[in-house]
Amino acid sequence: MKRTIRTPFFVINPKSYLYGAGSVALAKAAERLAVEYDVDIFFTAQAVDLPAVRRETERLIVTAQHMDGLTPGRGMGHVLPDALAEAGVEAVFLNHAEHPMTISQLGSAMARADELGLLTIVCADTQEEAAAIAAFHPDIMVCEPTSLIGTGKVSGSDYMHQTNDAVRAVSPGTLVLQAAGISTGDNVYQAILSGADGTGATSGIVAAEDPAAAMTEMIKALVKARDAQV
């Protein structure tokens, strides 16, 4: 059974910037924020580090950065969904701009995630792509223009509103995450006020002079936006 997500939520996605002890240390800092501010935080890690992150945290939603739609058996070099689930992973990113998938691959991976109770976080670039992928009914849709990833430039308010609406028109049960270029607390606040269910960051945290302080600023802004909506 899939975990129920409380909104607004936050995603910390170190990609390949961190691994090993560095990844676990950031996860433990994120865990403290999840507890202190009572928010749901997804934390991604390299596949080899996911078991360690799971052992060292309780509140984080441990998330794989990719998986393939295969079953146990042949599949040399692919990421086996069953292995992720057994390691305590609860969610998986799919179709990120840095690891794109064909429609067939995406459909197979989402089906396997549903079988194993893994939340699907599926990425889309344009409003049209977001609407098309929403037809697969992912649990969470990440809407971010590929051109803005890692630039520190956030999506415009028109893009956020249009993609929010495009996803919900096709799949009302899908949560929407707006994440491109998030690097400050104000970016987080504005993304949630745009109508997004969640947001998140990569370089805005891992490239910061003090990653823990950057995370804290963003989570405080998330809570501020949550309170403003109430």
N, C-alpha and C positions, 0 to 999 in steps of 0.2 A: 504494500500500500504506500502511495506517495505521501510525502510529508506535506502538511498544509503550511502555506507561506503567508505570513503577516505582512501587510503593506503599511508604509513604504519599506522596502528592503534595500540592501546594499550589497554590491559585488566587489570583492577585491580579487583582481585577476593578474597575478605577477607574470603570466606568460612564461618566457624563458629567461627572464631577468634574474630570477632567484631559483635556487635549488638547495637540497640538503638542509644543513643547519640554518641557513639564512631563511629558507622558506618556513621552516618550523618556528623560528623565532618571530617572524611577522605574523604567523597564524596565532601564536599565543598572545601577541599584543592585540590582535583582532578579537580574540576570544574575550579578553578583559573588557573591551568596548561593548561587545554583544551582551555581556552580563550587566555591565554598569548602566547602559542605556536601554536595555530590554528591546533590542532590535534583532531582526533576522539578518544574518550576514552570510553570504556565500563566499567561500574561499577556494580558489583553484590552485593547483600545484602540478608539477611534473608527475607523470603516472607513477614513477618509482618512489616519489615522496608522499603519495596519498596515504598509505598505511600509517606512516609516522605522524602526519598531521591529524589523522583520526585518533591515534592513541593519545596525543597530547592535548586534545580539545574535546569539549562536550557540546557546546552550544553552536559552534559553526556548522554550516551546511557544507560539508566537504564535497568539492566539485571537480570532476575531471575536465580537462581542456578539450578532449575529443574522445570518441570511441567509434568503432566500426560496427556494422550491422551483422556480424557473424555469430555463429553458435560454436560451442566447444568442438574442436576437431581441426581441420586444416585452416590455415590462415597465418602463415609465418609473417611476423613483423607487424601484425595488426593489433589493435587494442580490443581485447575481449570484454564485452559487457559483463559477463558473469564474474570475471575476476574483479572488476571494479565493485560490483555489488557485494561480493564476499569481503572486500577490503573495507567496507563501511561507507563507500561513496553513496551520496544521496541525489546527486544531480550531475548533468553533463552538458557542456557546451557543444554545439554542432553548427557546422557551416560558417565558422568565423572567416573573415576575409583573409586571414593568414593560414587557414586550413579549409578551403572551400570544398563542397561536396556536390555531386550531381544530384538531381532530384531522386533518382533511383537509390543512391547511397543514403541520402537523407531519410527517405521513407523507410528503408530497412533498419537504419539505426534508431529511428524514433519508435518503430514497432518493437524492437528488442528492449528499448528503455521502458516502454509501457509494460512489457511482460515482467520486467524485473523491479518495477516500482521506482525507477529513476526519473527525477524531474528533467524535462527537456528544456534547454535554454538555446533557442535557435536564432541565428543572426540573419539580418537582412540589411541591404544597402538603401535601396530606393523605396518610395511609397508603393510602387507597383510590385516590387519583389516582396515587400512586407505583406501585401494583400494576398499574393499568390501562396506564400509559405504559410500564412495563417490558415489556409484551407486544410493543412495537416493537423491543426489544433495543438500546437506546442503549448507547454505549460507557461513558458515565458518567451516573449519575442524581444530580441535586442535590435533596436532600430538605431543604426549609426552609419552615416555616410563614410564609405571606405576612405575617401580622400582626407577625412579629418582624424582618422585614428592615429594617435601618438603625436598630434600636432599641438595639443593644448588649446585648439580652437573648438568651441562647442557648436553643436547644431543650432541653427536658428529656430526661433519660436514657431515659425510657420511650419518648418519640417517636423518639429516635435508634435504639434497639434495635428497635422495631416497624417502622419504615420500612426499616431495614437488612434485616430478615428478609423483609418484604413484597416488596422488589425481588428479592432473591436466590432466593426461592421461585419466582418467575416467570421470571427471567432470570439464572441463576447466573454468566454471564460478564460481567454488567454491574458495573462498579465503582460504589461508593456514596460520595458526597460529602455531608458534613453541614456546613452553612455559616452558618446563620442567627445573626446577632448576634455573630460571632466578633470579639473585640477585644483579647484578651490571649493571652499564651503559654499560660496555664493552660487557657483555652478550647480552644486547639488540641490540647493534650495530652489533655484529657478527650474531645474528639471522636474522636480516633484510638483511644483506649482503649475507646470505646463500640463499636468494631468497624468504623468507617468506614474506607474506603480512602484518603480525602483530606479536606481541608478548605480553607477560604480566607476572604478578607476583602475588604471594600470600605472602609466608613467607618472601621473599626478601624485602617486604614492611612492613607488619604488625609486623614482628619480629625485624625490624630494631630499633636501638636506637632512631632514628628520622625518623619516617615513611614519613613525608612530604619531608624531604631532600632526602630520598631514591627515592621517586616518582619523584622528580625534576631531580635528576641525570639520571634516566631512560628515562624520557621524553626528556631531552636535547640530550641524545644519540640517541633516535628515530629520532629526528629532524636532527641530524648530519648525520644519515644513509640516511634519505630522501633526504637531500641536496647532499650527495655523489652520490646517484643514478641519480639525475637530471644532 
